[in-house]
Amino acid sequence: MESLTITRVAHATVLIQFGRVAVLTDPWFSEKFTYHPGEPRGIAIDALPELSAVVASHGHYDHFDVNAFRAYRDLAVPFVVKRGIAGKARGAGFSDVSELDPWETREVGPLRITAAPARHGVPEITFVLECGGFTVYFGGDTLLIPELEEIPRRFPSIDVALLSINGLKIRPLFNRQVVMNVEEAAQACAFLAPRFAVPIHYAFTGGPVGDTLLLKHAGTPEQFMAQTALRAPATRVRILAPGARLVVEREDRPGVSSERDARGSR
């Protein structure tokens, strides 16, 4: 395997391809009254490649949309989720579902999936994905918490970190923050030390009603890029439009990796 390809679909749904081994994160392929991705989806369900695994960080609808995702052509695809939510995936027809808690692992062929700590409004995990000499960290919806500092001790060479940046707050809960903001995501880059960081979870909108009564969120990819330049200058931020790709070459390791193709990115 000579390269790692990251394709952003929308929100926190990302296609990660370690050569022919393809992983989809936090599938969300529908909309509800107060849940809108705020951007077009870069890949439709029926256009996805053959997936080696699907990972879901937590049970919120916009990260675990199993009712829509059951339109995927292979309901036997290995599905790896936070412990306690497998029943919903099985109820939607998925037959190979595993539950993990932090530092537990599952191997799917050459792919190694490790759950890492997280903190959100509901129980959550994040994921470290390893295959073919590449390592990707998927941060789900987590807040910046001290437990995340264990990740680089266990995985000292992270090629790409996928980090939420909209600092989501819940208005009815006195504006309680439940997702990292741009400064915190940049701070995470400082200790995770990924070669590349791709911001996710920033175009989402609750619509006029949701954003007025329920949610408060802010933070742009450009702000994250600027903060990362200050706090983690060795990490290169790539802003990917839906459907755009970042390709990280193997030949540049163990020094600084480079991108061969970041079509549609900034």
Secondary structure, 3 states (H helix, E strand, C coil): CCEEEEEEEECCEEEEEECCEEEEECCCCCCECCEECCCCCCCCHHHCCCCCEEEECCCCCCCCCHHHHCCCCCCCCCEEEECCCHHHHHHCCCCCEEEECCCCEEEECCEEEEEECCCCCCCCCEEEEEECCEEEEECCCCCCCHHHHHHHHHCCCCCEEEEECCCCEEHHHCCEECCCCHHHHHHHHHHHCCCEEEEECCCCECHHHHHHHCEECCCCHHHHHHHHHHHCCCCEECCECCCCEEEEEHHHCCCCCCEEECCCEC
